[in-house]
Amino acid sequence: MRTICGKVLLTAALAALLAGCSSGNKKPVIMLDSGHDLQEPGYTSRDDELSLSFVDYTEGAENAGLITEAAYDEALTAELESLLKATGQFTVIRTKTADESMTMAGRLERIDKEEPDLVISIHAIHTMETGATVPLICVEPAGSETHDASLAAGTALQARLHPAEKESQLVYCYYTPVRPETWQLHIVPADDTTDYGEETLEIMTGNSAPVVQVSLLSLHSHEDLAALAAPEGIRQTAEMLRDGLTDYFAQQN
């Protein structure tokens, strides 16, 4: 039933988008942000039981078999970019290209320059868990000027995002210091609007566009990697994200 209902909802959403375009409205601008890059690869791991398309397993190759968050982020971001462009309903841009390294300040500057309608930042889950993990959809805190748009977009994504049949969680993400130069991620449900007085994700500060950060898997979980980082898993996850974004912008019209 999930698949059938999903097709019906997507058809309705696309129809609404087409109606908006036919009335002369410009295409919604979605900016995609691959959370890590070659200079800041994020989490790394190895999994000898897998052969992932974005990992070089060649014997003798430098870092052969090293699975990086940057490589996964880019693989999913590129697939989502392709699917969104294929709909013809969106203008899709990137904070940075696949071979480009950029500081957070540079990414925020590009967001402000391009003024997208929504930013989607792709990450792995920040955990050392080795078992299956729950996908996290992190939205802007209640005090943010673009909180309502971020929450609406996150809610639309949550309704669609169930990779490997795992229901995703809609959350706020904060950082709390534990010692100098060391911070711990503090995650709370999105219905908890308490002001904790803590910092949130940097991608969500310093710009005027609504931002949603999606974290899909733990690189330390063989189960996560096998289900979500293989080509089929990346494609299915990107399709779910595309459908959720289509729903969100249809609702805006």
Buried (B, 14 or more C-beta within 10 A) or exposed (E): EEEEEBEEBBEEBBEBBBEBBEEEEEBBBBBBBBBBBEEBBBBBBEBEEBEBEBBEEEEEEEEEBBBBBBBBBBBBBBBBBEBBEEBEBBBBBBBBEBEEEBEBEEBBBBBEEBEBBBBBBBBBBBBEEEEBBBBBBBBBBBEBEBBEBBBBBBBBBBBBBBBBEBEBBBBBBBBEEEEEEEEEBBEBEBEEEEEEEBBBBEBBBEBEBBBBBBBBBBBBBBBBBBBBBBEEBBBBBBBBBBBBBBBBBBEBB
